Amino acid sequence: MAKKIIKRSWAEPFKIKVVEPIKMTTREYREKCAKEAGYNTFLLKSADVYIDLLTDSGTNAMSDYQWAGMMIGDEAYAGSRNFYYLWDNVKKYYGMPYFVPTHQGRAAEHLISKIMIKPGDYIPGNMYFTTTRLHQELAGGTFVDVIIDEAHIPQNKHPFKGNVDLQKLEDLIKKVGAKKIPYVSIAGPVNMAGGQPISMQNLKEVSKLCDKYGIKLWFDATRATENAYFIKVREKGYENKSIALILKEMCSYFDGLWVSAKKDLMVNIGGFLATRNKKVYEEARNMVVVYEGLHTYGGLAGRDMEAMARGIEEMVEFDNIKARVGQVEYCGKQLEKYGIPMVYPFGGHAIFLDAKKFLPHLRQDVFPAQALANEIYVDSGVRGMERGIVSAGRDPKTGQHRYPKLELVRLTFPRRVYTQAHIDVMVESIATVFQNRKQIKGLKMVYEPKYLRFFQARFSKL
Ligand SMILES: *Cc1c(COP(=O)(O)O)cnc(C)c1O
């Protein structure tokens, strides 16, 4: 008799030591909560959420090694030993000699935008990120999207949808002149495109083009280890290289980078700016004192810097990053069985539902992704978020809504937090909402804050 082929699965490289209880509520109760929150999942109380996939930002489970580090926080105002340990690890893993801590990623974006950008400048990038672009605009710059066209098409399966279209970039340089471009802003992977990576090959080419015109290259390295993972499993020549080596090679093409440590570094708060440019460093080190705190803590406690330093060591472990990306992929494959429209390939940190295809009967200006995120919450207490017209905001020149091609609901996975059973519950809820999708109505925006409106906007049902 032929031997049956037995599938061999993988599992997370950790076990659970501390648990936090969560509670399922009734549909009736959640309907009331959604209404009170102005149909914005950002305004829900966490206690009313069952499975929280709002974001992977600061929502991660720290390891026992990180928690142990919290106990040896050196809370001196100046020169904390945790600061020096973190700096050593930034040098070792990102390859940047200079380093300034900040309380989170957007604080580093604030510093770098203020230092580099003059009013009237242009900042090309591989698709915008909400806080990144806002700080570029507040400094007087105009963001220009130079990502490849494939990134705007949800079903396109290009393995590196975060790549820069070199022709678009060179056309912009020729049009406005290299002097008007202080730096090219690269993210890897690209959050707003669905967590899509940039290839090492493309990065090399962008770097060459920047060198040719004397333009600097800066890196939003917030989820760079996820990008390194995709390079390892998708790009020829990298299959035998470690995540740490790939990360360091990626960083070698940049003049500097900023990081929200609340993602890759698996902590609850923190960020930093790192660079090989001494002049930029000296300005950032001076400015951080005005906005964040002394340059040896940047708005953080010593214990937080210790947890960050230890998080860097854990984030580059292959089994860790494989389990993280693998969980997202598992979720995508389960949703696929129900024919749920999604962004492909599955991202590193999240599954993105294609709300335009999910709710074809809703026009974009009645906020289909916002409405869908709400329906999912009401069905099962699963909290996702809108990444579409609300997140895109208004054009500062015309005051009109920006109409992004991608109208998405993001279901983001905190690192080391949920089990496969949680994912199954979430998948079945989305499948139920999909079955009843024709009854879902659009929304009207009744309150709109000036900046980053998706965080605080309120809606009513149409
Ligand atoms: C989260 C994030 C930021 C901003 O960082 P915060 O820590 O939330 O201020 C910047 N860029 C990307 C790609 C992010 O995901």
The ligand as a Gaussian input file, in Angstrom:
#p B3LYP/6-31G(d) Opt

LIG

0 1
 C        3.060000      53.714000      11.935000
 C        3.807000      54.246000      10.803000
 C        4.399000      55.519000      10.847000
 C        4.186000      56.480000      12.004000
 O        4.659000      56.000000      13.195000
 P        3.940000      56.268000      14.597000
 O        4.800000      55.523000      15.572000
 O        2.540000      55.763000      14.522000
 O        3.973000      57.740000      14.838000
 C        5.162000      55.899000       9.763000
 N        5.324000      55.120000       8.686000
 C        4.746000      53.905000       8.600000
 C        4.962000      53.065000       7.384000
 C        3.966000      53.437000       9.644000
 O        3.363000      52.248000       9.538000

